[in-house]
Amino acid sequence: MSKFSSKFSGQFLISLQRLQAWFFKNQRILPWRSQPSPYRVWVSEIMLQQTQVATVIPYFERFIKQFPRLDDLAQAEEEEVLKLWAGLGYYSRARNLHRAAQKMVLATLPRTREGWLGVPGVGPYTAGAILSIAFNQVEPILDGNVERVLSRVRRCSRQKGDTAFKSRLWKLSDIFVRQAQLHQIQPRVLNQALMELGATLCTPKKPQCLNCPLKSVCRAYQKGDPEAYPPKKSPKKWLQVKETLHCLVSSSGKVLLQKRQKGQWRAGLWDLLEVEPSQIDVNLQPVYQGQVHTRHIVTRHKIDRKTQVWRLNTPLLRLARGVDSRRWVCLEDPEVPVGSAVRKTLQAVQQILEPSL
């Protein structure tokens, strides 16, 4: 038994039992929990990277309805996958998931940490989550919620740097899951309980410590300073991005979009034009309708988008043959995968053009 667990002995083990009982009573009903197959857990964990549970639920349900099995996803076109992912952000997750499914359909899903770490888009946390939840293997996890719980339990600091801080928390997570297993608490239960605790009680602000099943072994609670943990990181450095785009709308209410190519940011998604309409066809004489100004945050980027809105007096502009990177789509409901920034812009464009549509 480790130094940590032996020090608390029975108190620590009682806390683990309380955590299990609390989880069974209070766990949220989530669609991937009802059927924790390896495929469903994998999809959910990829979606949950950098994204809140409430946001993921409807995306997960639509995705699984369209691709209920691994081979369904493997056989799909990338654009179909991106369309279902549109609005969820971090689109490389969808592309990695799709490519990995195409490779895995010829074999079996990995059952080891090394195997999952070889899958694009899967890191130590995701590998541990899949193995413990889907396969019930004794594997530690460390997402943001678990990090907060464990750092408060031991009042872990960043004095020796972030790497040492993370390393210590991974060791604590390993102690928790191994000691739980020794006392008949399943890894899938322990790990999900820690995540659930961080998401619902051990929150960043105003944690509900009095209701916490781990309060008897939590140093931060005993010292009265849980909100001080985990210690704050250095302020994030933002990259400022300014974009000028053009929205060309036909008299029939269609909007011209352009597909971002491989190697470009947001590759595979459709976006507004990066050139003025006159650069597409010198004979065009669209009428300027105004400007839409939107701001968005994506990972470390603060994006400032200014979109010039143009109106054609003709139903549609004929596109040159062989040009499949541009497409006329419905302004109200584009049938191609677009990001949330484009949807937000198109909604604003509708308001500008509403009297004439």
N, C-alpha and C positions, 0 to 999 in steps of 0.2 A: 504494500500500500504506500502511496506517495506521501511526502512530507505534508502536503496540503490536506489530504483526506485523513491521514492518521491524526493530525492535530485536532481536527473536529470530531473524528471518530463517529460515534453514534449520532451526534447532532447533524453532521453533514449528510449521513445516510437518511435520517428522518426527513431532512429538507428535500432530498431527491424524491422520496416517497410522496411528500406533500406536493411537490411540483407535478408529479404524474397525476395525482388525484385532481389537482387544480385544472390540469390540461383536459382530462376526460370530461370534467364538468363544464368548462368554459371555452373550449376550442370553437373557433368560428367554422361554419359550414362552408367549405371551399370546394369547387368542382374537381380539383385534382386530388383532394383527399379521399373522396368517395371511392375512387378507383385508382389507387396508386401504382399503376403499371409503370415499368421503366420508361416507356415512350411518353406517357402523359406527364410523369414527373420531370423528365428531361425538358419537354416543351414548356412546362410551367416555370421551371427554374431559369430557363433562358429568358423568358418573358419578364420574370421578376427581377432580373439584373437591372439595377438603377431605376426601377419602376415600382410604384406602390401597388399593393394588392388590389385595392378598389378599382384601379385603372385596368389592371390585367384581366380581371374576371370576365368581362364581356368579350375581350379579344380572344382569350383562351377558349371560351365556349364556341365562338364562331369558327375558330381555327380547327378545333377538334371535330366539330360537326362536318366541316369540309374535308378534313384529313384525319379520319378516326384511327388509322393505322399507319405504321411506318412506311409501308409500301405505297400508300395513297400520297403521302408527302413526297416520296422519292420520285413518283411518276408525274408530279405536277410541274407546270412551267414556272420559271422564276417569277414572272410578272404576276401570276395568280397568287403566289405566296406573298409577294410584296403588297399586293392589293389588300389582302386580309390583315397585313401587318401595318398598313398605312395609318399614321396617327399615333402609333405606339413609340416611334422614334428608335434611334440606334439601329439603323437598318442592316448594319453588318451582321447583327445577331440573326436576322431572318435568312440572309444569304448563307451564313455559316451553317445554320440549322438545316437548310435545304440541301446544301452540298454534302454535309455529313450523312444525311438520310440516304442520299443516293449511293454513298459508299457502303453504309451499314446494311442496306437491304440485301446485299450479297453475302452478308455474314450475320453474326449475332451481335446484340448489344454488348458492350464491354461489361465485365463483372469485377474489374480491378481498378484501383485508383490510377495506375499507370495507363491502363487502357483508356479511361475517360479523359485523362490529361492530354492524350494524343488527339482528341476530338476538337476541331476548331471551335472557339468560343467557350470552351469549358476550362475553368481554372480550378484551384484547390477547393474553394467553397462549393462550387457547383458539383464537382466530382463527389465530394463528401455527402452533399445533400442527396444526390441520386442514389449512391450506394447505400446510405443509411435508410432513406425513406422507401425506395423501391425494392431493395434487396435485403434490408434489415441488417446490414453489415455494421460492425463496430468501427465507425469512421467519425472523426470530429468535423465540425463545421464552424465557420466564422463569417457570418454576414454582419451587416450594421447593427441589427437587433441583438444578436448574440454578443457582439463586441461590447455593446453598452451594458448588458447584464453582467458579463464576466468582469469587465473593468470596474464595475461598482462593487461587486462581491469582494474583490481583492484590493480595491482603490489603486489600480495600476496607473502609473505615471508614464510620461514620455521622456523622462529625463535622459535616458540613454538612447533616444532616437526612436523614430517610428518603427524601424525594423525590429529592434529589441522588444518594443511594446507589442507588436503583432505576434512575435515569436512566443512571448509569454502567454498571450491569450490563446494561441493555438494549443499550447501545452495544457492550459486549464481546460479547454474544450475537450481535449483527449482524456484528461482525468475524469471529467464528468461522465462522458459516454462509456468509458471502461468500468468505472465504479458502478454505474447504473446497471450495466450488463451483468456484473457479478451478483447483483441483488435483484435479478429477474425484472429489470425495467428495460424494455426493448429499445435498441438504438433509434428506431424510427419515432418512438414516442418521446424519448429524451430530447432529441434534437428539435423536433417540431415544438415541443413544450418550451424550450429555450427561446426559439424564434417567436412563438406566440406571446410569451411573457414580455419580450422586448417590444413587441408591436402594440400590446394592449395595456400593460401595467407599468412596465419599466421604460416609460416614454422619455424622450429628451427633456421635456419640461413638465413639471408637476407630476412626477411619478407617484403612483398609488402604493406607496411603500407599506402601509398598514395592511393591505390585502395581499401582499406578496408572499408566496410560499417559501421564498429563500431569505426572508428578512432576518432569520436567526443566525445566518452565516454571512450576512452582507455587511462588510466593514463600512461602506459608504452610508448605509442606513444608520448604523450604530454611531457614526461620527456626525451624522446630520448634514452631510454634504453630497447627496447623490447626484445633484445637477452639475457638480464639478467634474463628473466622470461620464464618458471618457474625456480626457483633457483635449482641448481644442487644438486642431492642426493650424499650421500657418495659413493665412488667408489665401483663398484660391486666386490664381492669376488668370484674369479673363483675357481672351483674344477677341478684339473688336473686329467685326466683319461688316462691311457695308456693301449692299447689293442694289443695283438698279435694274429693274426688269420691266417688261412690257406685256400688257394684257390686251390681246386683239380679240374683239368680240364681233361676230357677224350679226346681221339684222335678224337672223333666225334664232339668236340666242346661243350660238355655239362659241366656244372659246378655243383658241389655238394653243396647244401645249407642246413642249419639246421634251424628249426623253434624255435624261442625263446618261452619258456613256460610261463604259467601264474605265476606271481610273479617275473619274470625276467624283467630287463630293456628292453624296446622296445618289450614287450610281444605281440605275434601274428604276428610279422614280421619275415621274413626269412633273415638269415645272413650267413656269411661265417663260416667255422668250427673253433671251439675253441680248437681243439686237432689236433695233427699231423696225417696225413693219416695212419701211421703205427699203431696208436691206434684204428683205425677202423677195419683194417685187417692187421695182421702181415705179410701176404704173399704179400702185396702190395710193389711194388718197383718203386714208381713214381720218375721221374727225376726232380730235383730242377731247376727252370727256372729263379729265381730272386726274388726281393722283391719290393712291392709297398708300398710307405709311404704316407699317407694322414692325413690331419688335419681338424677337424670340430668343430663348436661351437653349442652346444645345450643347451638352457636356461642358466644355470650357469656353464655348463661343457665345458671345453676345452679338446677335445678328440684327442689323438694321436694314430693313427692306423697303425701298421706295419703288412703287409700281405705277408706271404711266398707263392709263387706261385709254384705249383707242376703239372707236366704233366704225365698222364697215357699213357702207350703204348697200352692199350686196349680200345675198344669203351666205355664200361660202367662197373662199378663195381656193381655186384649184391648186393642189399641191403637185409639184413635179414628180414624175414617175421615178420610182426607186428611192424616194425620200421617205423612209419609214420611221424616221426619228421625230417627225412632227405629226400631230393628229388633232382633228377637230373633235371636241367632246362637249357634253352638256355642261352648261355653266352651273346649273343647280346640283347635278350629281355626276361628276366625271366617272367614266367607267374604267379608268386606268388608275394604277396606284399613285396617289399623291400624298405628300406630307401634310401635317397639320398647318404649317405655315401657308401653304397654297390654299387649303380649304378656307382658312381665315381670310385670306386676301380675296378669294372669289366671293365670299359672303359680303364683303365690303363693296366689291365691284357691283354686285346685284343691287345694292342700295343706291349706288350712283346711277345705274342704268334703269332702275325700276320703272320710271315713267314711260320709257320707250320700248320696254320688253313686252 
